[in-house]
Amino acid sequence: EVRLVESGGGLVQSGGSLRLSCTASGFIFSEYAMDWVRRIPGKGLEWVSTITTQFGPRAYADSVKGRFTISRDNAKNTVYLQMDNVKPEDTAVYYCQTGSTRGQGTQVTVSS
């Protein structure tokens, strides 16, 4: 069974930092690209970032470029999202995703 479990969310002040983690199981983690997506209150699902291989290309939404960093540790079956200089508009439930499988999400709330 493919399983993704996110952690690391919480309440952070504007300008602060947070690191999200997502641990995967049930598939060969190193062979799959991993995404972070988010659901902002009142809006649909928004793509945030993608990482292919451990040292391969990464892509970011314009709204987070220069502030968020995606990385992965294949030995730990874990993908991370380092969030720096966060803004109130980053408040959302963050999910990691591979293909059509998504975790349960972790809430990030940024106070102004």
N, C-alpha and C positions, 0 to 999 in steps of 0.2 A: 504494500500500500504506500503510495506516494504521500509524504507528509511534510508540511512546512510549518515551523513554529517561530513566530516573531517575538522579540522581547526588546526592552530598552526604552520604551516610550515613557512619557511622563509630562510633568509641567516644567516649563523652562521660560525664563524671561527673554524678551526680545534682545537679540544680540548674543545670546548664549549659544551653547553647543550641546549636542546630544548624539549618542551613537546607537543606532538600531542594529540588532542582529537577527539573523534568520537561520535556523538550523534545519537542514534537510535530511530526509531518510526515505528509503524505499526505491531509490533509483541511483544510477551512477552519476553522482553530483558533478564530477569534473567534466562530463561530456555535454553538459547543458548550459546554455545561457540563462542568466537569472535577471529578473526585473524587480524593481521597486515601483509600486504604484500607490496612489493615495486617493482617498475619498474625502473631499472637502464638504463640510456641512452644507446641504442644499444644492450640491452639484454632483455630477457624475464622477466616474472613476477617471483619474488623471495619471498618465504615465509620468514617472519621475526620472528613472535611470535604468540602464541596462549594462551588464558586463558579460562578455563572452567567456573567453578562457581566463585563467588566473592573471596572465600578464598581457592579455589581449585588449582589443578596443573597448572603450567605454563610451556611452552616450548619455547626454543629460537634456532634460527639458530646459528651455530658455529661462524659465522662472527660477531654476535652482542652480544654473551653471555658475561656477565660480564660488559657490557656497557649500554645495554638497559633494561628497566623494564616495563613490561606490568601490568596494573591494571584495575579494573573496579569499578564503583559505580552504583549498580543496582537501587538505589533510583533516580539517575539522568539519567538512561538509557545511560550511557556514559562509553566508554572504552578509556584508555589513553596509550600512549607510551612515557615514559620518556627516552630521548636519552642523554646520558652523554659521554664525551670524544669522540665526533664525529670525523669522519675521512672523507677526501675527497671522499673516495669510498662509503660513505653513501649517497652521492648525488643521489636523486631519487624522483619519485612521490610516496608518501605513501598512501596506501588505507587501510581502514578497511573493513572487509569482514565477512559475516556469510553465510554458505552454498554457494550458487551460487550468492549471492547478494553482490555487491561491491559499495562503495561510489564513488564520483567523483574524490577523491584524493586531496592531498595537497603537494605542491612542497617543498622539502628540498634541499638546496644547501649549501655545506660545502666548504669554501674557505681555501686554504692551506697557 
